[in-house]
Amino acid sequence: MNDPPDKDFLDKKTARAAAKIRRAEAIRAFPDAGTAVRERLLTELPLPAGAIVAGYWPIGSELDVRPVLRHFADEGHVCALPVVQDRGMPLIFRAWTPDTVLAPGVLGVPEPVEGAPEVRPTVLLVPMLAFDRAGFRLGYGAGFYDRTLDRLRGHGPVLAVGVAYADQEMAAVPRDDHDEPLDWLITERFVLRFDRA
């Protein structure tokens, strides 16, 4: 006899389906949100000298953080993109500049090729399907960012900055004990800071 499906799994699955629709609508309404996010981030969250900023290469309807990364690279910050090692493992990060050679990684997402220096980010821009005002995000379900944040936080301070369209907000994101909270959330319309003290 099969066990009934886990309620949290069903809640997350339902939430992900709805969130994908909302995010697809948001990118159509505001295709240049990456520029607005860059301006908000620069105004609300100035980075200390020497910060290593990891972003992501946008897939599907994810908010495009490349304007943010290009700005910080131009300002002399080390920037990086995630590299998927394998399912069930935390991400690693390789240095990125606008001239970095990229190739499809394990999941088909462009990544810096092997040989690009590996770095440990101090600021991590995190994609998502949805967020809530408690500082939690809904990811795709593979757990890459939760495992990565857990590992990075175990080795020193890292600032987790969620990046999303304002319309990706949910009243409450379904979550588990292993879900890592955000420190900040930046959208094209507002910025949220979550006090974890």
CORUR-V289370 format. One line per field, one symbol per residue. psi: psi as a letter, one per 20 degrees, with the letter a starting at -180 (. if undefined). burial: I if it has 9 or more other ideal C-beta (glycine too) atoms within 8 Angstrom, else O. Layout:
BEGIN
psi: ???
burial: ???
END
This chain:
BEGIN
psi: pqqqqpghggghgghgghhhgghhhghhhmikhhghggggghghmpqqpipoopbqopqcjqpojhhgggghghijqpqrqqppgrqjqqqrpqqpriippqqpahjjppqpqphppproqipopprrhrrrjikqqoaiiijghghggggghijrqpoooqprqhijpqgppprrhipprqhqpprihrpppooj.
burial: OOOOOOOOOIIIIOIIOOIIOIIIIIIOOIOOIIOIIIOIIIOOIOIOOOIIIIIIIIOOOIIOIIIIIIIIIOOOIOIIIIIIOOOOOIIOIIIIOOOIOIOOIOOOIOIIOOOIOOIOIIIIIIIIIIIIOOIIIIIOOOIIIIIIIIIIIOOOOIIIIIIIIIIIIIOOIOOOOOIIIIIIIIIIOOIIOIOOO
END
